Structures are given as structure tokens and as C-alpha cells.
């Protein structure tokens, strides 16, 4: 039986599929986030301290889908997608993304 190629790579990235990230990322990972928070993880922790349980849950769900949709794609493509969500933060490597994974995975909604 012939296997179909993975469709996840052929599906174009649509920022509209991630409404919670489109709201949160520009608010916390804006152009001055380093001056305000120091790091991207600290900015996300700032969001978690201020957000409602529903907001946290929505961001966690969007982030999980975002990461799954971009798994295996080149870093440049992931960086572009983060920017298209309104973030001024540019992850420099997979470790930067994994640090946000960890912070959001530990967050309680």
C-alpha cells in the first residue's frame, strides 16, 4: 500500500488559526520586551501572572497546535511564523522554543 506524503508540510501557515497567540504575542513579546522583561520566557511568565484561566488555556492550546504544525520545518520558517503572529521576538534555535514550551506546559489555567 502506498503511503500518502505528510500533509502538515504542505499546509501553509495561517496566523488566523491562532487567535490567542495573535493577541498575546504582540502584547508581551513586543519590540521592547527585552527592556521590560529581559527574556522571552520572563515575558510569557508575565502574561501567565496577569491572564485569566481561560486566556491561559487558549494560549496553551494555540501554542501546542502552532508547535505541532511547524514541527520539522526550517528555523527560518518558524521565525517567520512567529513574526507573522505579531511577535518582535525571534527564536534563535529550537532551545528558545523549548523554553517557552516548558513555561507554558507548567502553567495552570
N, C-alpha and C positions, 0 to 999 in steps of 0.2 A: 504494500500500500504506500502510495506516495504521500509524503508529509507536506502540508502547506507551510510556506515560509511564515515566520512570525510577523503578525500584522502590527505589533507595537512599534516597530521601527519605521513602518511606512505611514503611520498616522501622524499628521502634522500636529505640532504643539499649538494649542489654542488657550491663551490666557483666560478666556471667558469660562473655561471649565473649572477654574479655581477661584471662585469669588471671595472666599475668606482670605486667601493669600493675597489677592489683589487689594484687599482692604488693609490687611495688617502689614505687609512688607513695606509699602511706601511710608506708612506711619512710624515704623520702628527702625527700618533699615534704609533710612533716607540719607541724603548726601552728608549730613552732619552727625551720623550715628556714632562715628568713632569719637568725636569730641564729646558727645552726650553720654555714650555707654562704654566706649573703649573697644568692645569686640561685638561681633555679630551674636555670639551666644549670650552676652550680657544684655543686648538689645531684646532678644527673644525672651529672656528671663524677665525683663521689664514689662513686656507685653503680658506674660503669664501672671505677673503680680497685679496688673490692672484690669485684666479681662474677666468677663463673666464665664461661668462654666460652659455655657452654650458656645460662646465665642472660641474658647479653648478647644472644645470638641470639634468645631467646624474647621479650625486651622489645622488641628492634628489630622483630621480626615483628608483635607486638601493636600497637606504635605505628604502624607503617605501615598496618595494617588499620584502626586507630582513626581515623587522619587521613583515609584514603580514605572511610570510612563517613560522616564528618562534613563532607566537602568540600561547600562551598556552603551549609551550614546557618548560621543566625544565631549570632553570637558568644555570646549568652546560652545557646543550646542547647549549644554546645561547652563553655562554662564549667560548665554543669550536669553534663554528661557527665564532665568531669574530676573534679568533686566526687564524683560517684557512684562513681568508681573509687577513692575514698578519699583523694584529694589535698586538702590545705589550700591549695594554690596555685591562684590564679585568673588565667588568662591575660587580659591587658587588651586584647590585639589580636592580629591574625594574626602580627605580627612576633615576639611572645613564643613562639608555637607554632613558627614557622620556626626560631628559635634552637635549640629542642630538636630539631627535625628535623635541623639541621646537626650538632649534637653526636652524635646517635645514628647519623647516616649515616657519620660519620667513624670511629666506634667499631669496633674489631677484636674479633671474637669468638674 
